[in-house]
Amino acid sequence: MFDLNEEQQELQKLSRKVARDLYAPLAREMDRERTHFPREERKKLAELGLLALALPEEYGGGGRPLIDALIVQEEFAKANTLAAWPLFEASAGPARVIHLFGTEEQKQKFLPPVTSGEKIIAISISEPDAGSAATDVKTRARIDGDEVVINGVKRWCSGGGVAEQYLVYVRFSDTPGGKGMGAVVVDKETPGLTFGPQEHLMGHRGVGSADMFFDNVRVPLENVIIPEGGFNKLFTAFSIERLGNSTMCLAIAQEALDRTAKYVQERQQFGKDIIEFQANQVLLADMISQVDIARLLIWRAAEAAGDGAPKQIDASLAKCFANEMVKKVTDLAIQLHGGYGYAEEYEIERMHRDAVGWAIAGGTPTIQRTRIVSEYLGRRFDQRA
């Protein structure tokens, strides 16, 4: 059902070669130094036609279905997760909100800089008191003539302080919950927007994460992508982001599996390859099955999405499983590598550190389980009741 066609296989092969040749050798150093992926390299990916495959051709994108973009993202993330970050943001991130729900004028304004590699648009949702409870957002947006004035604080923005633009979830009125919310694009250099120091996180090093402070930040009214009351649209697009998140997990797990499969056939103890011990066969079998199941869930959701958004239940199933799968698989990879799995040189410990972060970002597995049951039963659950 999910065999890649000839064109997709060629795309996969090209992506693998570019990622392995250019970015795999830099993965350890970029993680150690917390190096941000350079804009010049983003432009290079754009020139190769790999950066924004899921965005329409008329704005410089590839005009391909989501699954093609995820195939490319996986190959880059296996080689170097930081190299995959701009692909993730362009084809599965906030740019897709503009693609799906923006006006023609907004698409013409915001999408070409993304597809050319000139800019990354990061998503800014969480606040000190609003994480999983996204509708508790307090950052206010007030319309003043032909401008929007924003005040508030944002936290845990992946790309915070690094990305050139932000799709900021804001509250337009005192209407409770999501009905009072919408989203506005804000440039990094806008007066009144400042950033706290870069967070030193366990993984995701080089992506960037910093508090964002909005002090009477003024942006043009035309930067309002989702007006008040359009919160459900934001979460429709967020289902695409969840498949991007799941694909990062899949890539990390597949790379850990590939390296482990090679290692257990080379490493010897008691005079034979350690794969000869049945206990190790059981662990490797678990890794293989977990990775394969995750890929099936992700590709099923992406295939059904086409060039739009997947069903919310499909996206939540894929993300929930992939988030927990990658932690298990990288943990087993460390076990099968023994002491070497704990050493930076073998990079398995880096994969495990990155794996943990993906289960936090974009909606935790616990929240995904609530979404899964809600969609399956066709009823809503009020966590505040």
Solvent accessible surface area in square Angstrom, and as a share of the most:
residue,aa,sasa,rsa
1,M,193,0.86
2,F,33,0.14
3,D,136,0.70
4,L,26,0.13
5,N,84,0.43
6,E,139,0.62
7,E,106,0.47
8,Q,20,0.09
9,Q,92,0.41
10,E,95,0.43
11,L,14,0.07
12,Q,37,0.17
13,K,122,0.52
14,L,78,0.39
15,S,0,0.00
16,R,99,0.36
17,K,129,0.54
18,V,15,0.09
19,A,0,0.00
20,R,82,0.30
21,D,81,0.42
22,L,75,0.37
23,Y,3,0.01
24,A,27,0.21
25,P,98,0.61
26,L,74,0.37
27,A,4,0.03
28,R,96,0.35
29,E,87,0.39
30,M,12,0.05
31,D,15,0.08
32,R,123,0.45
33,E,105,0.47
34,R,70,0.25
35,T,53,0.31
36,H,75,0.33
37,F,21,0.09
38,P,56,0.35
39,R,93,0.34
40,E,123,0.55
41,E,38,0.17
42,R,12,0.04
43,K,75,0.32
44,K,79,0.34
45,L,0,0.00
46,A,23,0.18
47,E,147,0.66
48,L,79,0.39
49,G,41,0.40
50,L,4,0.02
51,L,6,0.03
52,A,6,0.05
53,L,7,0.03
54,A,4,0.03
55,L,0,0.00
56,P,22,0.14
57,E,127,0.57
58,E,125,0.56
59,Y,12,0.05
60,G,53,0.51
61,G,14,0.13
62,G,26,0.25
63,G,45,0.44
64,R,58,0.21
65,P,52,0.32
66,L,0,0.00
67,I,8,0.04
68,D,7,0.03
69,A,5,0.04
70,L,1,0.01
71,I,1,0.01
72,V,1,0.00
73,Q,2,0.01
74,E,4,0.02
75,E,2,0.01
76,F,0,0.00
77,A,3,0.03
78,K,22,0.09
79,A,3,0.02
80,N,3,0.02
81,T,20,0.11
82,L,11,0.05
83,A,0,0.00
84,A,0,0.00
85,W,20,0.07
86,P,2,0.01
87,L,5,0.02
88,F,5,0.02
89,E,8,0.04
90,A,3,0.02
91,S,5,0.03
92,A,0,0.00
93,G,6,0.05
94,P,1,0.01
95,A,1,0.01
96,R,0,0.00
97,V,5,0.03
98,I,0,0.00
99,H,26,0.12
100,L,53,0.27
101,F,59,0.25
102,G,12,0.11
103,T,73,0.43
104,E,89,0.40
105,E,127,0.57
106,Q,14,0.06
107,K,39,0.16
108,Q,100,0.44
109,K,86,0.36
110,F,3,0.01
111,L,0,0.00
112,P,44,0.28
113,P,32,0.20
114,V,5,0.03
115,T,9,0.05
116,S,55,0.35
117,G,1,0.01
118,E,59,0.26
119,K,60,0.26
120,I,18,0.09
121,I,2,0.01
122,A,0,0.00
123,I,30,0.15
124,S,0,0.00
125,I,23,0.12
126,S,25,0.16
127,E,12,0.05
128,P,68,0.43
129,D,106,0.55
130,A,2,0.01
131,G,45,0.43
132,S,71,0.46
133,A,44,0.34
134,A,13,0.10
135,T,31,0.18
136,D,52,0.27
137,V,1,0.00
138,K,133,0.56
139,T,1,0.01
140,R,97,0.36
141,A,3,0.02
142,R,132,0.48
143,I,101,0.51
144,D,57,0.30
145,G,62,0.60
146,D,108,0.56
147,E,58,0.26
148,V,0,0.00
149,V,2,0.01
150,I,0,0.00
151,N,56,0.29
152,G,24,0.23
153,V,53,0.30
154,K,0,0.00
155,R,79,0.29
156,W,142,0.50
157,C,2,0.01
158,S,36,0.23
159,G,2,0.02
160,G,0,0.00
161,G,18,0.17
162,V,41,0.24
163,A,3,0.03
164,E,28,0.12
165,Q,7,0.03
166,Y,0,0.00
167,L,0,0.00
168,V,0,0.00
169,Y,0,0.00
170,V,0,0.00
171,R,25,0.09
172,F,28,0.12
173,S,28,0.18
174,D,116,0.60
175,T,52,0.30
176,P,109,0.68
177,G,29,0.28
178,G,15,0.15
179,K,154,0.65
180,G,0,0.00
181,M,0,0.00
182,G,0,0.00
183,A,0,0.00
184,V,0,0.00
185,V,0,0.00
186,V,0,0.00
187,D,56,0.29
188,K,61,0.26
189,E,145,0.65
190,T,16,0.09
191,P,114,0.72
192,G,31,0.29
193,L,13,0.07
194,T,80,0.47
195,F,56,0.23
196,G,16,0.16
197,P,120,0.75
198,Q,71,0.32
199,E,61,0.27
200,H,140,0.63
201,L,59,0.29
202,M,104,0.47
203,G,6,0.06
204,H,29,0.13
205,R,61,0.22
206,G,8,0.08
207,V,13,0.07
208,G,9,0.09
209,S,7,0.04
210,A,1,0.01
211,D,21,0.11
212,M,0,0.00
213,F,81,0.34
214,F,8,0.03
215,D,96,0.50
216,N,88,0.45
217,V,0,0.00
218,R,104,0.38
219,V,5,0.03
220,P,60,0.38
221,L,69,0.34
222,E,103,0.46
223,N,6,0.03
224,V,21,0.12
225,I,7,0.04
226,I,1,0.01
227,P,83,0.52
228,E,78,0.35
229,G,52,0.50
230,G,11,0.10
231,F,24,0.10
232,N,123,0.63
233,K,100,0.42
234,L,0,0.00
235,F,39,0.16
236,T,48,0.28
237,A,4,0.03
238,F,15,0.06
239,S,0,0.00
240,I,0,0.00
241,E,17,0.07
242,R,5,0.02
243,L,0,0.00
244,G,0,0.00
245,N,0,0.00
246,S,0,0.00
247,T,1,0.01
248,M,1,0.00
249,C,0,0.00
250,L,0,0.00
251,A,0,0.00
252,I,3,0.01
253,A,0,0.00
254,Q,27,0.12
255,E,9,0.04
256,A,0,0.00
257,L,15,0.07
258,D,69,0.36
259,R,67,0.24
260,T,0,0.00
261,A,29,0.23
262,K,125,0.53
263,Y,23,0.09
264,V,0,0.00
265,Q,112,0.50
266,E,106,0.48
267,R,91,0.33
268,Q,98,0.44
269,Q,80,0.35
270,F,187,0.78
271,G,72,0.69
272,K,87,0.37
273,D,41,0.21
274,I,15,0.08
275,I,36,0.18
276,E,100,0.45
277,F,60,0.25
278,Q,135,0.60
279,A,72,0.56
280,N,28,0.14
281,Q,79,0.35
282,V,81,0.46
283,L,45,0.23
284,L,21,0.10
285,A,55,0.42
286,D,64,0.33
287,M,0,0.00
288,I,90,0.46
289,S,51,0.33
290,Q,39,0.17
291,V,3,0.02
292,D,75,0.39
293,I,74,0.38
294,A,0,0.00
295,R,44,0.16
296,L,85,0.42
297,L,35,0.18
298,I,0,0.00
299,W,20,0.07
300,R,97,0.35
301,A,0,0.00
302,A,0,0.00
303,E,94,0.42
304,A,71,0.55
305,A,13,0.10
306,G,27,0.26
307,D,96,0.50
308,G,18,0.17
309,A,31,0.24
310,P,7,0.05
311,K,135,0.57
312,Q,47,0.21
313,I,38,0.19
314,D,17,0.09
315,A,0,0.00
316,S,0,0.00
317,L,57,0.29
318,A,0,0.00
319,K,0,0.00
320,C,10,0.06
321,F,56,0.24
322,A,0,0.00
323,N,0,0.00
324,E,48,0.21
325,M,2,0.01
326,V,0,0.00
327,K,67,0.29
328,K,112,0.48
329,V,0,0.00
330,T,0,0.00
331,D,57,0.30
332,L,26,0.13
333,A,0,0.00
334,I,33,0.17
335,Q,102,0.45
336,L,9,0.05
337,H,6,0.03
338,G,41,0.39
339,G,65,0.62
340,Y,93,0.35
341,G,0,0.00
342,Y,179,0.68
343,A,38,0.29
344,E,100,0.45
345,E,118,0.53
346,Y,69,0.26
347,E,20,0.09
348,I,0,0.00
349,E,30,0.13
350,R,17,0.06
351,M,6,0.03
352,H,43,0.19
353,R,34,0.12
354,D,6,0.03
355,A,0,0.00
356,V,39,0.22
357,G,18,0.18
358,W,8,0.03
359,A,6,0.05
360,I,119,0.60
361,A,29,0.22
362,G,18,0.17
363,G,20,0.20
364,T,38,0.22
365,P,16,0.10
366,T,98,0.57
367,I,46,0.24
368,Q,0,0.00
369,R,115,0.42
370,T,42,0.25
371,R,66,0.24
372,I,30,0.15
373,V,68,0.39
374,S,11,0.07
375,E,70,0.31
376,Y,170,0.65
377,L,103,0.51
378,G,68,0.65
379,R,147,0.53
380,R,227,0.83
381,F,78,0.33
382,D,96,0.50
383,Q,125,0.56
384,R,145,0.53
385,A,121,0.94
